[in-house]
């Protein structure tokens, strides 16, 4: 990380700020943001334009890597020239992902600065765990597995209607990837530290005016669930028509925006949707296996807010 020096995401939320004062942190972000602009000479518009170019190039790089991988599997090997090309493409993908990570950092800082008046600190307890879930699936910066170095994601037990603070943990994204560790590339988990329960976020969101229990009751209401499902389906149709992924979340392997998908045979609203890598293919063991279930009303609220400007309430 360069100037944020902490976890941030596309929602303009800072995690891990239990002991710091809000005004001090935001002043530090402002200073770092200004220093970055002076050092690079890039405006916010320049950063967004370059990020779009990097995303387009990343798609091309991923397609060629996949082509070479499939060729290797079908023919049993690659020529020396193809092996060198494969290696160069993977290095380029890593570099592009680093650049896109920096762009996300800049955009997160800009969002925090623009919304300074409604950014406040929230300490997660039994009444506010939905605030943590609201930020759970957004790309986290600077949270890496200390075993394998892969990005980690905020997780909680799936069988709970309302998760308590002790039910959350950091899980390595290597769990979703094939490997020798009981079928997973990495299974490392880590308990949340005390500091992880401090967030700085936009407290003007109507979802945050309710307790976790009150919000859960509203989401469980059949009428509300039907409206949410209709809005998510409309969003899914719009994204598919535009051939866009979800801007908030990227695949940790390929770096591309995740695709909003339906689960077949779903048992209810919180069992209906998941995010998958654009290179994921059903019933294809050779495709990218990374996916993330949307298992809380708060996650659906964050998704709708980031893509449409309005959450669940």
C-alpha positions as CSV (number, residue, x, y, z in Angstrom):
1,X,0.0,0.0,0.0
2,X,1.1,3.5,-0.6
3,X,-0.9,6.3,1.0
4,X,-3.9,4.7,2.7
5,X,-1.7,2.3,4.7
6,X,-4.8,0.3,5.7
7,X,-7.6,-1.8,4.2
8,X,-10.1,0.2,2.1
9,X,-12.6,-0.7,-0.6
10,X,-14.7,0.7,-3.4
11,X,-17.5,1.6,-1.0
12,X,-15.2,4.2,0.6
13,X,-14.9,2.4,3.9
14,X,-11.9,2.0,6.0
15,X,-11.5,-1.1,8.2
16,X,-9.3,-1.6,11.2
17,X,-9.6,1.9,12.7
18,X,-10.8,1.1,16.2
19,X,-8.4,3.3,18.1
20,X,-7.7,6.2,15.6
21,X,-9.6,9.4,15.5
22,X,-11.7,10.0,12.4
23,X,-10.5,13.5,11.7
24,X,-6.8,12.4,12.0
25,X,-7.3,9.5,9.6
26,X,-9.1,11.5,7.0
27,X,-6.5,14.3,7.2
28,X,-3.8,11.7,6.6
29,X,-5.7,10.4,3.6
30,X,-6.1,13.9,2.2
31,X,-2.4,14.6,2.6
32,X,-1.4,11.3,1.0
33,X,-3.8,11.9,-1.9
34,X,-2.4,15.3,-2.5
35,X,1.2,14.0,-2.3
36,X,0.3,11.3,-4.8
37,X,-1.1,13.7,-7.3
38,X,1.9,16.0,-7.0
39,X,4.3,13.0,-7.4
40,X,2.6,11.4,-10.4
41,X,1.0,14.5,-12.0
42,X,-2.2,12.4,-12.5
43,X,-5.7,13.8,-11.9
44,X,-8.5,11.5,-10.8
45,X,-9.8,11.5,-14.3
46,X,-6.4,10.4,-15.6
47,X,-6.4,7.5,-13.1
48,X,-9.8,6.3,-14.2
49,X,-8.9,6.5,-17.9
50,X,-5.7,4.5,-17.3
51,X,-7.5,2.0,-15.2
52,X,-10.0,1.4,-18.0
53,X,-7.1,0.8,-20.4
54,X,-5.5,-1.6,-17.9
55,X,-8.8,-3.5,-17.5
56,X,-9.1,-3.9,-21.3
57,X,-5.5,-5.1,-21.6
58,X,-6.0,-7.4,-18.7
59,X,-8.8,-9.2,-20.5
60,X,-6.6,-9.7,-23.5
61,X,-3.8,-11.0,-21.4
62,X,-6.1,-13.4,-19.5
63,X,-7.5,-14.8,-22.8
64,X,-4.0,-15.5,-24.2
65,X,-2.9,-17.2,-20.9
66,X,-6.0,-19.4,-21.0
67,X,-5.3,-20.2,-24.7
68,X,-1.7,-21.3,-23.8
69,X,-2.9,-23.2,-20.8
70,X,-5.4,-25.2,-22.9
71,X,-2.9,-25.8,-25.6
72,X,-0.5,-27.2,-23.0
73,X,-3.1,-29.5,-21.7
74,X,-4.3,-30.7,-25.1
75,X,-0.8,-31.2,-26.6
76,X,1.1,-32.2,-23.5
77,X,3.5,-29.3,-23.6
78,X,4.6,-26.0,-25.1
79,X,7.4,-24.9,-27.3
80,X,10.2,-22.9,-25.7
81,X,8.9,-19.7,-27.3
82,X,5.4,-20.4,-26.0
83,X,6.7,-21.1,-22.5
84,X,8.6,-17.8,-22.5
85,X,5.4,-16.0,-23.7
86,X,3.3,-17.7,-21.0
87,X,5.8,-16.5,-18.4
88,X,5.9,-12.9,-19.8
89,X,2.1,-12.8,-19.8
90,X,1.8,-13.8,-16.2
91,X,4.3,-11.1,-15.2
92,X,2.3,-8.6,-17.2
93,X,-0.9,-9.7,-15.5
94,X,0.7,-9.2,-12.1
95,X,1.9,-5.8,-13.0
96,X,-1.6,-4.8,-14.4
97,X,-3.2,-6.1,-11.2
98,X,-0.8,-4.0,-9.1
99,X,-1.7,-0.9,-11.2
100,X,-5.4,-1.5,-10.9
101,X,-4.9,-2.0,-7.1
102,X,-3.3,1.5,-6.9
103,X,-6.2,2.9,-9.0
104,X,-8.7,1.4,-6.5
105,X,-6.8,2.9,-3.7
106,X,-6.9,6.4,-5.3
107,X,-10.6,6.1,-6.0
108,X,-11.3,4.9,-2.4
109,X,-9.4,7.8,-1.0
110,X,-11.3,10.2,-3.3
111,X,-14.6,8.8,-2.2
112,X,-13.7,9.1,1.5
113,X,-12.6,12.8,1.0
114,X,-15.8,13.6,-1.0
115,X,-18.0,12.1,1.7
116,X,-16.0,13.4,4.7
117,X,-19.1,15.0,6.3
118,X,-20.9,11.6,6.6
119,X,-17.9,9.4,7.4
120,X,-18.0,8.3,11.0
121,X,-16.4,5.5,13.1
122,X,-18.5,2.5,13.9
123,X,-17.5,-0.1,16.4
124,X,-18.9,-3.5,15.5
125,X,-21.0,-5.2,18.2
126,X,-24.1,-7.4,18.2
127,X,-26.2,-4.5,16.9
128,X,-23.9,-3.5,14.0
129,X,-22.6,-6.7,12.4
130,X,-24.6,-6.0,9.3
131,X,-22.4,-3.0,8.8
132,X,-19.4,-5.3,8.6
133,X,-21.3,-7.7,6.3
134,X,-22.1,-4.6,4.0
135,X,-18.3,-4.4,3.4
136,X,-17.5,-8.1,3.3
137,X,-17.3,-8.9,-0.4
138,X,-15.8,-5.6,-1.5
139,X,-12.2,-6.1,-2.7
140,X,-9.9,-5.6,0.4
141,X,-6.5,-4.0,-0.1
142,X,-3.5,-4.9,2.0
143,X,-5.0,-8.0,3.7
144,X,-2.9,-10.9,2.6
145,X,-2.7,-14.5,3.8
146,X,0.5,-14.9,5.8
147,X,0.9,-18.5,4.6
148,X,0.6,-18.1,0.8
149,X,0.3,-14.4,0.2
150,X,-3.0,-14.5,-1.5
151,X,-5.8,-12.0,-0.8
152,X,-8.0,-12.8,2.2
153,X,-11.8,-12.2,2.4
154,X,-14.0,-11.5,5.4
155,X,-16.1,-14.6,6.1
156,X,-18.7,-15.8,8.7
157,X,-20.7,-18.9,9.4
158,X,-23.3,-19.5,6.7
159,X,-25.9,-21.2,8.9
160,X,-26.5,-18.1,11.0
161,X,-29.5,-15.8,10.3
162,X,-27.7,-13.0,12.3
163,X,-23.9,-13.3,12.7
164,X,-22.3,-12.1,15.9
165,X,-18.9,-10.5,16.1
166,X,-17.2,-13.8,17.1
167,X,-18.6,-15.5,14.0
168,X,-16.4,-13.5,11.6
169,X,-13.0,-14.5,10.4
170,X,-10.5,-13.8,7.6
171,X,-10.3,-16.7,5.0
172,X,-7.7,-17.1,2.4
173,X,-9.0,-17.0,-1.2
174,X,-6.8,-20.0,-1.9
175,X,-9.7,-22.0,-0.4
176,X,-11.5,-21.6,-3.7
177,X,-8.6,-22.8,-5.8
178,X,-7.6,-26.4,-6.5
179,X,-4.5,-27.7,-4.7
180,X,-3.1,-30.5,-2.6
181,X,-4.4,-29.2,0.8
182,X,-7.5,-31.5,0.9
183,X,-8.4,-30.2,-2.5
184,X,-7.7,-26.5,-1.7
185,X,-4.7,-24.4,-2.6
186,X,-4.8,-22.9,0.9
187,X,-7.1,-23.3,3.9
188,X,-5.6,-20.7,6.2
189,X,-8.1,-18.8,8.4
190,X,-7.4,-16.0,10.9
191,X,-9.6,-14.6,13.6
192,X,-10.4,-10.9,13.5
193,X,-8.2,-8.8,15.7
194,X,-9.7,-6.3,18.0
195,X,-8.8,-3.5,15.7
196,X,-10.7,-5.1,12.8
197,X,-14.0,-4.3,14.5
198,X,-13.5,-0.6,13.9
199,X,-14.8,0.9,10.7
200,X,-15.0,4.3,9.2
201,X,-17.9,4.4,6.8
202,X,-20.7,6.5,5.3
203,X,-23.2,6.4,8.2
204,X,-25.9,8.1,6.1
205,X,-26.9,4.8,4.6
206,X,-30.5,4.0,5.8
207,X,-29.5,0.3,6.5
208,X,-27.2,1.6,9.2
209,X,-30.0,3.4,11.1
210,X,-31.3,-0.1,12.1
211,X,-29.8,-2.8,14.3
212,X,-28.6,-6.0,12.7
213,X,-31.7,-7.8,14.0
214,X,-34.1,-5.1,12.7
215,X,-32.4,-5.1,9.3
216,X,-32.6,-8.9,9.2
217,X,-36.3,-8.9,10.0
218,X,-37.0,-6.5,7.1
219,X,-34.9,-8.5,4.6
220,X,-36.7,-11.7,5.7
221,X,-40.2,-10.2,5.0
222,X,-41.6,-11.9,1.9
223,X,-42.7,-8.6,0.4
224,X,-39.3,-7.0,0.9
225,X,-37.5,-10.1,-0.4
226,X,-39.6,-10.0,-3.5
227,X,-38.7,-6.4,-4.2
228,X,-35.0,-7.0,-3.6
229,X,-35.0,-10.0,-5.9
230,X,-36.7,-8.0,-8.6
231,X,-34.1,-5.2,-8.3
232,X,-31.2,-7.6,-8.3
233,X,-32.6,-9.4,-11.3
234,X,-33.0,-6.1,-13.1
235,X,-29.4,-5.3,-12.3
236,X,-28.2,-8.7,-13.5
237,X,-30.1,-8.2,-16.8
238,X,-28.6,-4.7,-17.3
239,X,-25.0,-5.9,-16.6
240,X,-25.5,-8.8,-19.0
241,X,-26.8,-6.5,-21.7
242,X,-23.8,-4.2,-21.3
243,X,-21.4,-7.2,-20.9
244,X,-20.2,-5.7,-17.7
245,X,-19.1,-7.3,-14.4
246,X,-19.7,-6.0,-10.9
247,X,-17.3,-3.0,-10.4
248,X,-17.0,-3.6,-6.7
249,X,-15.4,-7.0,-6.8
250,X,-12.6,-8.6,-8.9
251,X,-11.4,-12.2,-9.2
252,X,-8.2,-12.5,-7.1
253,X,-6.8,-14.8,-9.8
254,X,-7.6,-13.0,-13.1
255,X,-8.2,-9.5,-11.7
256,X,-11.4,-9.0,-13.8
257,X,-14.7,-7.8,-12.5
258,X,-16.9,-10.6,-11.1
259,X,-20.1,-11.6,-12.8
260,X,-23.5,-11.7,-11.0
261,X,-25.1,-15.1,-11.4
262,X,-28.1,-17.1,-10.1
263,X,-27.9,-20.3,-8.2
264,X,-30.1,-23.1,-9.5
265,X,-32.5,-24.6,-7.0
266,X,-32.2,-21.7,-4.6
267,X,-34.1,-22.0,-1.3
268,X,-34.6,-18.2,-0.8
269,X,-33.3,-14.7,-1.4
270,X,-30.0,-15.3,0.5
271,X,-29.4,-18.5,-1.4
272,X,-30.1,-17.1,-4.9
273,X,-27.1,-15.1,-6.0
274,X,-23.3,-15.5,-6.2
275,X,-20.4,-13.7,-7.9
276,X,-18.2,-15.7,-10.2
277,X,-15.0,-15.0,-12.2
278,X,-15.9,-14.2,-15.9
279,X,-13.7,-17.2,-16.7
280,X,-15.8,-19.6,-14.6
281,X,-17.8,-22.1,-16.5
282,X,-20.3,-24.5,-15.0
283,X,-19.3,-28.2,-15.1
284,X,-15.8,-27.3,-16.4
285,X,-13.1,-28.4,-14.0
286,X,-10.5,-26.5,-16.0
287,X,-12.2,-23.1,-15.6
288,X,-11.5,-20.5,-12.9
289,X,-13.2,-21.8,-9.7
290,X,-13.4,-18.5,-7.8
291,X,-16.8,-17.5,-6.8
292,X,-18.4,-15.7,-3.8
293,X,-21.9,-16.3,-2.4
294,X,-24.1,-13.3,-1.6
295,X,-25.3,-14.7,1.7
296,X,-26.6,-11.6,3.6
297,X,-29.0,-8.8,3.0
298,X,-26.2,-6.3,3.8
299,X,-24.1,-7.7,0.9
300,X,-27.1,-7.3,-1.5
301,X,-27.6,-3.7,-0.2
302,X,-23.9,-2.9,-0.9
303,X,-24.1,-4.4,-4.4
304,X,-27.2,-2.5,-5.3
305,X,-25.8,0.7,-3.8
306,X,-22.5,0.4,-5.7
307,X,-24.2,-0.4,-9.0
308,X,-27.4,1.6,-8.9
309,X,-26.8,4.3,-6.3
310,X,-29.5,3.0,-3.9
311,X,-29.3,0.1,-1.4
312,X,-32.1,-2.1,-0.1
313,X,-33.9,0.5,2.0
